[in-house]
Amino acid sequence: MHDRDFGFRSLIKSERAIPFVPGGLFLDDAVLPPCFVAVVSGKGGPFKDLAVSRRRRGNYGGVSARGGFGNGVFLSVSLSVKGNDGCALDSAKLLGNSNGEKLEGVEVEEKEKGKVMGSGALNTTKHLWSGAVAAMVSRTVVAPLERLKLEYVVCGERKNLFDLIKTISAAQGLKGFWKGNFVNILRTAPFKAINFYAYDTYRNKLLKLSGNEEATNFERFVAGATAGITATLLCLPMDTIRTKMVAPGGEALGGIIGTFRHMIQTEGFFSLYKGLMPAIVAMAPSGAVFYGVYDILKSAYLHTPEGRKRLEYMKQEGQELNAMEQLELGPSRTLLYGAIAGACSEAATYPFEVVRRQLQMQLRSTRLSPLATCVKIVEQGGVPALYAGLIPSLLQVLPSAAISYLVYEFMKIVLKVEST
């Protein structure tokens, strides 16, 4: 510290080192002022050892510093004579040594930033896992209904529901109802994980932009639509492979890898994105309705006297409640609202689903546009053909959406997911 004080004074007093011109804060060359501003070459002189990290800024207890390394220029330093505790500050400790060590405060700040980034990544992972687990559980429970839906949509079955159940049981046994379920989980787990996470993220970002205390219905619908499009773009190839596998002749392709290889070799990579536009057109309103309706119902309930009373009870009890009891809507109402949201979403967008499935089954040589495919479906079976399989689809969607929301909300509590 003594050497640097000597350097400070020599800057003022010694004309040989750096000429001193009185003016501004340097009116008296006999006294080292409590603060100074200077531009000093980093190549030599008494300040050559005071360089700090390039483009680093620090402000610690009355000291702020900016500057560059040895060959740069030490731009400015502002020193307060006394720190917060009333004692003179040691500039050597604050500014670092001649080897260009980082400021102590900067190191602490960077460590804090690292912790925040690490915590954010962990929270994102937990958030995604919550959605993935919700998809795994819900899809496995309703796999038989999903199989019946695909038989109607993809295979064009015209049998009544009970005859179709008997046919599948006789041909493939009980396991036939879970045919393709593993692939379905591989598709829906990342899809739902991305969908749930994207919706919460987009909604909260829109909320921050608007500055409102609560998201508006428009913001909910926009966030839901954008989340649906995001998940579709990332997960459509797996859905196409699964559809190909459960179609007639799909067993001969040899599972996921075999089906993937067959499609790439015979139809090219972009065959994995068959029906992309109908999928996006379907998922935008589907996501908007699914997430928007649930959030609207949830918000409406929480603003009722009963909802406020429940929130107050949860706040008082705190950690004494188990995960199920910490659900804001409670288990039964979460299931009910999830089922309603799923039914509304499915009914509103089902024709798009039918068209998309048909597009996925078309060969390149006979491929039609989405509009032409829709017209062909109507010509062959009338408008009701666009809703073929809606009843088994609703029977599948109601429990699937209900269980999905219940497990998702439950997992967020168990994993302690923070709002993004």
N, C-alpha and C positions, 0 to 999 in steps of 0.2 A: 504493500500500500504506500510506503514511504517513497519508493522509486517512482510510482505513478504520480504521486503528488508533486514530486520534483519535476516530472515531465510536464505536468499541467502548468506549473509556474514558469518552467523554461520556455514553454510556448509563448507566454505573455512577455517575459523579460528579455529573452535572447533573440537578437536580430539575426544571429548567424543560423539559428535553427529554423525559425519561421518568423518573418517580420511581423511585428504587432502594430496594428493601426488602431489607436483609441477610437472608440465610438460604440454606440448601442449599449450593450451590457458591460463592455470592457472599458469603462471610463478611467479606471484606476489600475495601472499595471502592477501595483504592489500587493493587491489583494485578489486571491482566487475567488471569483464570484460564485454564488451558490448554484448558478446554472449558466451554461454557455452553449453557443451554437457555433460550429466551425465546419469547414470543409478541409479535410486533411488527407494528403496522399497516403495510401497504404504501403508505399514502397520504402518509406523511411521516416525519420523523425521520431519524436517522443511518443506518438500515438500509434506506432506501427503494431504494437502488441494488443491494441484494443479492438481489433476487428471481430465482428460477430457474424453469425450465419447470414448468408445472402438472403435477402427478402424476408428476413425474420423481423418480427416486431414484438416488443415486450413492454409491459407496463407493470412495474412491481414496486409497491410502497413508495411512490414518488419518483421512480426512475423509468424513463421510457427510452428505448434504443432502437435504431434502425441502421442497417449498414451492409457491407459486403466483406468478402475475404481479402486476403493480403493485397492483391493487385487492384482492388476496387477502391472506392472512396467511402470513408466513414462519414455518413451524411449528417447525422445529428444525434446528440445526447442531451437529455434534460435531467438534471439532478436536483433533488430536494435535499436540503441540508440535513433534515431529520426525517426518520421513518415514522411509521405509525406508533412505535413504542417510545418515540422521543429521543432515540439514539441515532448517531450518525451512521449511515449505511456504508458498508464496505463495497466499493464499486468493483473490486476484483472478483468478489464472489458473485455479484449480480451479472457482470458482463462477460465472465469466462476468461480463460487464459490465452496465451499467445498461440496455442495450437488450434484455435478456432473452435473450442468446445461450445456446445449449445448452451444457451441461457438456461439456468436452473428452472425458471418459471415456464420456459417454453417446453422443457422436457415434461414437466408436470402436466401442462396443458395437452401435450400430444398423448400422454398416457391416458388422460381422461377421454380424449377423443377416441382413442383406440378401444377403451372400455365401452363407450357408447356404440361404436360401430360393431363391436363383438356382440353386445347385447342385442342390437337391432337384428343382426344376422340370426342369432339364436331364436329371437322372438318370431322372425319370419319362418324359420324352420318349424317351430312348434305350431304356428298358424297353419302352415301347409299340411302338417301331419294331422291336424284336427279335421280338416276337410277330407284327407285321404282315408282316414279311419272311418269317418262317417259314410263314405262311398262304399268301402269294403263291407261294412256290416249291412247296410241297407240293400246293396245289390245281391248279396248272398241270400238274404231273407226272401227277396222277391224274385229270385232267378227263375223259378218255374213260370211265373206270370210273364216275365220278359221273354221266355222261350215261346210261349203261346202268341205273344204279340208279334214276334219275328215270323212265325209260321203264317200269320195272316198277311203281314205287310210284304215280306220277301217272297214267300212261296205261293202267295195268292190263294190260300185255302178258303174254301167256301163252306166247309163243314161247320156245324154248330159247335159250341165250346166243349160240350161233354164228349161228343164224338171225337174231337181232336185230341182230347186228353187220353181217351182210350187208345187211339191210334199210336200216340207217342209211347204210352206205357207198354203196349204189345210189341212194338218194334225195338225199343231201346231200354226198356225197364225204367226204374225210378231215376237212375242217374241221367237218363235222357233229358229230364227237365232242367238239369244243371249243365247241359251241353254248352260249351263256350263260355261258362261263367268265369273261368280263370282269365281268359282273354278280356272278358267284359270288365273284370276288376282292374286289369292292367290299363284298360282304356279309361274307365270312370274314376279310378282313384286319383290319377294326376289331373284329370279334367275337373273333378269336383274340388280338389285341393286348390287348383289355380282359380277356379270360378269363385269360390268362397273368399279366398284371399284377395283376389282382384276387386271383388265387389266392396269389401270392407275398406280396402285401400282407396279406391276411386271415390267412394262416398265420403270418406273422411277428408280427402283432398278437396273435393267440391265444397264441403262444409267449411273448411278453412278459408277457401277463396271467397265464399259468400259472406263469411263473418257471422253467420247465424248460430244460435245455440243448438238448433236441431235441424237436421236435413229436411228439405222440402220434398214433397212427393215427386216433383219434377227431377230433382237431384237423385232421388232413389231410382227412378226409372232409367235415367241416363247412366248411372253407375252400373245398374243391372245389365243394361244392353251392352255396354262396353266390356264388362266382365265376360259376358257370354261370347262375344266376338273374340276376345283374347284367348279364352280357353279353346274355342273351336279351331283357331289357327294353329295352335300347338298340338292338339290331340286328335285331329281328324284322321291321320293315317292309320292309327290303331283301330279306330272305329270301322274304317273301310276293310281292313284285314279281317276283323271279326265277322262282318256281314258276309264276306266272301266265304269264310269257313263254314258258316251255318247254312249257306245256300246249297241246293242240290249239287252233288259232286264235290263239295268242299272237303269231305273226308279224305279224298284221294290226293289232296295237295300236300299233306304231311305237316299239319300243325301251323304254328305262327311263322316259323322260319321258312317252311316250305311254301306257304301262301305268299309271304313277302317276296321270296325269290321268284315265284311263278309270275306275280304281277309285274315285277321289275323287268323280267326277261321278255314277257309277252306284250306288255302294254306301256312300259316305260315308268320312270319314277313318278311322274305327275299323275299316274293312275291312282296313286294313294290319296290324291286330293279330288277324286271324283265327287261331284256334288258340293263343291266348296261354296259356291255362291248361294244355292238353296240353304246350305247349312248355316251360313252367316245370316241370311235373311230370316231363317227360322230362329236362330239362337239370340239374335238381338231382341226381338219382342218376347221370346221365351224367358230370357234372363231378366228383362225389365219387369215382366209380370211376376215371375217367381220370387225374386228378391224384393221387388217393390210392394207386392201385396202382403208378404209376410211382415215387412218392416212397418207398413201402414197399420196392419192389425195389431202388431206389438206396441207401436207408439200410442194407438188409440186406447188400448187397455191400460198402459202405464199412466195415462192421464186421467183415468177414472178414479173415483175415491178408493175402490178396491185395489187398484194398481198402486196408488200412492201409499196405501196402508201396507201393502206387501213390501215395497221398497224400503219403507221405514223400518219394518220388522227385520228385513235382511241386514240393514245398516246397524241395528242394535245388536243383533245376534253375532254378526261378523263371522269369524273363523269357526265358531262352534257349530255352524251348519255344515252338513255334508254337501258333496258336489251337486247332487240332485236337488237339494233344498235351496241351493244358491242360484238355481235357474230363475231368471227374472219373471218368466211366465209360468213357472212350475212345469212339471213333466206333462201333465194332461193337456194343458193349453198350448204348450210347445208342439206336441203331436198334432193337435187340432189345426192350429194355424199353419203348420207345415203342410198338412194334407190339403187344406183349402188353397194355399199358394200353388202347390203342385198341380191340382186339378184345373185351376184357372189357366195356368201356363200351358198345360198339355192340350186343353180344348182349343185354346187360341191359336196354336201353332201346329196342330197335328197334320194338316194337309201338306205342309212343307216337309214334314218328316217322311211322309209317304213318297213324295217326289224324290227326295234325296236318296232314299233306299233304292228306288228304281234306277236312278242314275248310277249308283254304285255297282249295280248288277249288269250294266250295259257294256258290251265289248266296243273296242275302238272303232271297228268297221261299221257298226250299226248305232253308234252313239248319237243321241238326239239332244237338242238343247233343253234346258229346264222347262221352258214354256211348251215346247213340242211334247215333252214327256208328260206334262200335266194334261195337255189336250188328249193325248193318247189314252191316258188312264180314264178320263171322263168318257171318251168315246166307247171304251170297252166295258165300263161298268157304271157309267153315269156319275153324277156328283157324289152319291154315297160311297163310291170307290175311293174317294179321297179321305174317307173316314173309316176305311176298312181296318178292323182291329181296334177301334177306339175304346170299346167297352173293356176288353182285356187290358188295353193300355192304361185306362183309368184305374182299373183294379190293381195294376202294378204300380202306377204312379202314386196313388194315395198313400199306401203304406211306405213306399220308398221315400217320398218327400218327407213324410212325417218322421220316420226313423232317422233320415239323413239330418234333419234339423235338430232333432233331439240329441243325437250322438255328437254332432258338431258343437252345439252349445255346451254339452257336457264335457267334451274333450278340451275346449278352450278354458274351462274352469279348472280341470285336472292339471293341465299343462301350464296354467297361469299365463295365458296369452294376453299381452297388453294390446290396447287399441293402437292401430297403426296410423 
